[in-house]
Amino acid sequence: MSRAIHRIIIHCAATLNKCVLGRDGENAAQVIDRWHRARGFHRDAPANDNGLTSIGHHGVIEADGQWLIGRDVEEVVGAHVRGHNADLLGLCLVNADQFTSAQWAVLRT
């Protein structure tokens, strides 16, 4: 059974602009998962095989345009807009407010 998706919410990671977040063996979704885990967010098991247990976003778009999966896009309710998560997807763009052309291209697809 698939849940109905009616909206997409776009967040920013509030990182330095023109910054690639993933490094030292972690991609951007793993970094955000670690941040969310440190804030006390946790679910019993990851919904997919990426091993992330705490990220609230369904997808992360790195500054270089790389698309990374957070939560399972279709079935798992996100944890990013309290009280409004049931019918939406949450995407997170790395950077604060100056997004790259690669990020915009991924959003358009």
Backbone bond lengths (Angstrom), bond angles and torsions (degrees), N, CA, C in turn:
res aa  C-N    CA-C-N  psi(-1)  N-CA   C-N-CA  omega(-1)  CA-C   N-CA-C  phi
1 M - - - 1.453 - - 1.529 109.57 -
2 S 1.309 117.17 126.14 1.459 122.25 179.05 1.519 110.21 -96.17
3 R 1.296 115.92 144.24 1.464 118.90 175.73 1.522 109.09 -86.08
4 A 1.300 116.85 152.25 1.463 121.85 -179.39 1.524 109.65 -80.60
5 I 1.321 116.44 129.14 1.464 122.47 177.22 1.521 107.77 -107.15
6 H 1.321 116.46 121.90 1.460 121.29 -178.60 1.526 113.32 -113.74
7 R 1.333 116.61 -18.80 1.470 119.62 -176.01 1.520 110.33 -144.43
8 I 1.316 114.90 157.10 1.456 122.75 171.95 1.521 107.05 -123.26
9 I 1.307 116.39 129.78 1.458 122.34 177.53 1.526 107.46 -108.43
10 I 1.324 116.55 131.15 1.456 121.05 179.94 1.523 108.42 -109.72
11 H 1.323 114.82 122.82 1.461 122.79 178.50 1.524 108.77 -108.11
12 C 1.320 115.89 166.31 1.459 119.71 168.96 1.528 107.56 -117.52
13 A 1.319 116.18 153.03 1.464 120.88 -178.70 1.521 112.24 -80.76
14 A 1.330 117.25 -5.70 1.467 122.51 179.30 1.532 111.20 55.85
15 T 1.326 114.82 40.22 1.457 120.62 175.02 1.523 108.32 -98.15
16 L 1.301 116.92 175.95 1.457 119.84 175.64 1.517 109.22 -61.05
17 N 1.323 116.48 140.71 1.455 120.55 177.02 1.529 110.44 -64.51
18 K 1.314 115.33 151.12 1.465 123.34 -179.04 1.523 111.65 60.61
19 C 1.322 115.72 31.77 1.453 122.17 -177.54 1.525 110.12 -112.31
20 V 1.327 117.25 130.68 1.457 121.49 169.77 1.525 105.34 -88.35
21 L 1.323 116.76 120.16 1.463 121.28 -172.98 1.524 112.36 -76.10
22 G 1.313 117.02 -39.80 1.455 119.82 -178.13 1.521 112.07 -70.73
23 R 1.334 116.12 134.55 1.468 122.07 176.80 1.520 109.35 -170.79
24 D 1.290 116.21 169.63 1.466 122.32 178.08 1.528 112.11 54.40
25 G 1.340 116.07 40.69 1.456 120.66 176.23 1.512 115.28 83.86
26 E 1.330 117.57 -0.35 1.469 121.31 177.15 1.517 109.17 -112.21
27 N 1.340 116.97 138.78 1.462 118.32 171.34 1.532 108.22 -89.09
28 A 1.315 116.88 173.88 1.465 121.25 -175.12 1.533 112.29 -60.16
29 A 1.333 118.22 -39.14 1.466 120.58 178.93 1.526 110.66 -64.32
30 Q 1.320 117.28 -37.94 1.463 120.39 178.13 1.528 111.27 -67.38
31 V 1.329 116.69 -38.59 1.469 120.31 177.35 1.529 110.07 -62.56
32 I 1.333 116.76 -47.53 1.468 120.39 -179.69 1.525 110.34 -65.19
33 D 1.322 117.80 -37.82 1.466 121.37 174.97 1.528 109.98 -57.89
34 R 1.321 117.16 -43.97 1.474 121.35 178.75 1.525 110.59 -63.73
35 W 1.335 117.26 -42.28 1.468 120.61 177.71 1.525 110.74 -60.79
36 H 1.339 116.44 -45.86 1.469 120.23 -178.87 1.518 111.41 -66.48
37 R 1.332 117.02 -37.69 1.467 120.73 177.22 1.530 109.55 -62.53
38 A 1.339 117.87 -41.38 1.463 122.05 179.11 1.530 111.66 -63.89
39 R 1.335 117.10 -27.33 1.471 121.52 177.79 1.524 111.78 -85.26
40 G 1.346 117.54 -0.31 1.457 121.20 176.07 1.510 115.35 96.22
41 F 1.338 118.27 5.90 1.461 120.92 177.65 1.531 108.33 -79.78
42 H 1.318 116.48 135.36 1.458 119.35 179.41 1.518 109.79 -163.15
43 R 1.308 116.55 143.78 1.450 122.16 171.22 1.512 107.14 -122.26
44 D 1.291 117.95 157.83 1.462 121.40 -172.03 1.519 113.97 -59.43
45 A 1.314 117.15 -39.26 1.462 120.25 -178.24 1.519 108.84 -151.59
46 P 1.315 116.76 149.21 1.464 118.11 175.34 1.521 110.09 -65.17
47 A 1.312 115.53 146.63 1.462 120.15 -178.12 1.516 111.91 -83.60
48 N 1.298 117.93 -10.28 1.456 121.03 178.73 1.520 108.15 -140.87
49 D 1.289 118.06 -175.85 1.456 120.23 -172.83 1.525 114.61 -87.57
50 N 1.348 118.29 14.98 1.458 118.18 178.58 1.529 112.90 -83.35
51 G 1.337 118.12 -8.00 1.455 122.05 173.85 1.516 115.34 79.53
52 L 1.333 118.67 2.82 1.457 120.72 -178.48 1.527 109.36 -81.13
53 T 1.310 117.05 129.27 1.463 121.09 -174.90 1.523 114.19 -112.42
54 S 1.322 118.62 -9.44 1.464 119.20 -171.19 1.519 115.56 -128.25
55 I 1.307 118.72 -17.97 1.466 120.87 -177.47 1.533 110.02 -61.17
56 G 1.316 116.37 136.99 1.461 120.95 -179.74 1.519 113.74 -91.02
57 H 1.332 117.34 -18.65 1.466 122.66 -176.05 1.524 111.08 -86.70
58 H 1.322 115.82 149.95 1.466 120.56 176.23 1.526 111.72 -78.79
59 G 1.305 116.80 -31.80 1.455 120.68 -179.56 1.513 111.00 -148.53
60 V 1.317 115.08 153.94 1.466 122.57 177.21 1.522 106.85 -126.77
61 I 1.321 115.87 135.90 1.464 120.32 176.70 1.527 107.60 -114.56
62 E 1.322 114.30 109.73 1.461 122.33 -179.07 1.530 109.38 -68.08
63 A 1.317 117.52 160.84 1.465 122.52 -178.36 1.522 112.36 -57.73
64 D 1.333 116.92 -30.16 1.461 119.79 179.95 1.531 112.28 -84.83
65 G 1.332 117.59 4.48 1.455 122.10 178.24 1.516 114.59 92.54
66 Q 1.301 117.56 -0.25 1.464 119.95 179.46 1.523 109.96 -66.95
67 W 1.357 116.42 129.25 1.468 123.40 177.72 1.518 108.12 -91.66
68 L 1.319 116.78 125.50 1.461 122.28 -179.47 1.518 109.49 -123.13
69 I 1.304 116.73 136.76 1.465 121.58 -179.94 1.520 109.49 -85.14
70 G 1.330 114.74 132.88 1.456 121.19 173.27 1.515 108.70 -100.83
71 R 1.338 116.02 -83.55 1.461 121.71 174.64 1.516 109.62 -97.94
72 D 1.324 116.03 158.43 1.464 120.09 177.84 1.525 108.53 -57.35
73 V 1.320 116.42 124.82 1.463 121.35 -170.46 1.523 113.38 -62.92
74 E 1.309 118.86 -39.61 1.458 118.60 -173.71 1.516 114.91 -89.62
75 E 1.290 118.13 -41.06 1.459 119.65 -166.30 1.524 115.86 -100.01
76 V 1.303 119.17 -27.34 1.455 120.73 -170.67 1.524 110.67 -98.06
77 V 1.310 116.06 127.63 1.460 121.34 175.99 1.526 107.90 -69.07
78 G 1.309 116.30 135.79 1.460 121.47 179.76 1.515 111.65 -77.93
79 A 1.311 114.68 178.19 1.464 122.10 177.32 1.521 106.98 -137.09
80 H 1.331 115.76 75.00 1.455 119.17 -175.04 1.516 113.31 -141.96
81 V 1.339 120.31 -20.47 1.464 123.19 176.81 1.528 106.82 -136.23
82 R 1.311 116.38 92.93 1.461 121.22 -175.24 1.529 111.75 -50.06
83 G 1.327 114.49 127.87 1.456 120.97 177.55 1.517 115.55 85.09
84 H 1.345 117.20 -2.67 1.468 120.47 -176.08 1.529 112.94 -133.50
85 N 1.304 118.89 15.31 1.457 121.16 -172.75 1.522 115.43 -83.41
86 A 1.306 118.73 -16.95 1.465 121.57 -170.78 1.520 113.67 -58.67
87 D 1.338 118.15 -36.49 1.467 119.78 -173.89 1.525 113.35 -122.08
88 L 1.316 117.49 23.37 1.457 117.88 -179.58 1.513 112.50 -133.16
89 L 1.324 114.58 162.77 1.454 123.12 173.02 1.516 107.93 -107.73
90 G 1.297 116.48 143.71 1.455 121.48 177.53 1.510 110.97 -114.05
91 L 1.324 115.88 122.77 1.455 122.02 177.18 1.519 108.71 -114.29
92 C 1.311 116.34 144.91 1.459 120.78 -179.13 1.517 109.52 -123.73
93 L 1.324 116.46 125.08 1.452 122.11 175.60 1.523 108.70 -97.32
94 V 1.321 116.52 130.07 1.457 121.28 174.70 1.520 107.42 -70.06
95 N 1.303 118.44 139.93 1.464 129.80 -177.59 1.525 108.74 106.75
96 A 1.307 116.29 162.39 1.458 121.19 -175.43 1.521 112.80 -86.40
97 D 1.325 117.27 -52.73 1.464 119.17 -176.50 1.528 113.51 -155.99
98 Q 1.298 117.66 6.65 1.469 121.83 177.04 1.527 107.52 -121.84
99 F 1.321 115.11 88.57 1.454 120.38 -174.28 1.527 110.15 -88.75
100 T 1.314 115.00 152.83 1.458 120.62 -174.42 1.526 111.23 -85.07
101 S 1.327 115.15 161.21 1.462 119.39 176.78 1.527 109.92 -62.78
102 A 1.316 118.11 -31.98 1.477 121.21 177.38 1.539 110.53 -63.89
103 Q 1.313 117.58 -39.46 1.470 120.79 177.99 1.526 110.96 -65.79
104 W 1.330 116.98 -44.60 1.469 120.20 179.30 1.514 110.61 -62.64
105 A 1.328 117.11 -38.29 1.477 120.26 178.95 1.519 111.01 -62.52
106 V 1.328 118.08 -40.40 1.468 121.21 178.43 1.523 110.14 -66.45
107 L 1.312 118.26 -40.09 1.465 121.46 178.97 1.528 111.42 -62.76
108 R 1.322 117.16 -34.93 1.462 120.32 -179.21 1.529 112.99 -71.58
109 T 1.326 118.37 -21.12 1.468 120.48 -177.55 1.503 112.99 -85.62
